Amino acid sequence: MKDPRTIIIAPIITEKSMLLKEKNNQVSFWVHPNANKIEIRKAVEELFKVKVIDVQTIRVKGKPKGGFRNPGRTSLRKKAIVRLAQGQTIEFFETI
């Protein structure tokens, strides 16, 4: 198994993610692009000591950046929306 700290890159803190947290007890993370749902579930359970019910993943394509002279793209990213069991919370999201 991969190290959980390499799978979970960063939490996503936006208005939409906070609404998901309040309404459905879901939290969002940027994860490694090659991580699958099972690895994400195990990483969240191990790092935060919570029970995960469901994991949804979204691949976010890179946007074109630069101009005519310097064409390029931002890198591909992967987002995971994790639903926690009833009554479970992650303290990091509670302090915001």
Secondary structure, DSSP 8 states (H G I E B T S, - for coil): ---HHHHEEEE--SHHHHHHHHHH-EEEEEE-TT--HHHHHHHHHHHH---EEEEEEEEE---EES-SSS-EE---EEEEEEEE-TT---HHHH--
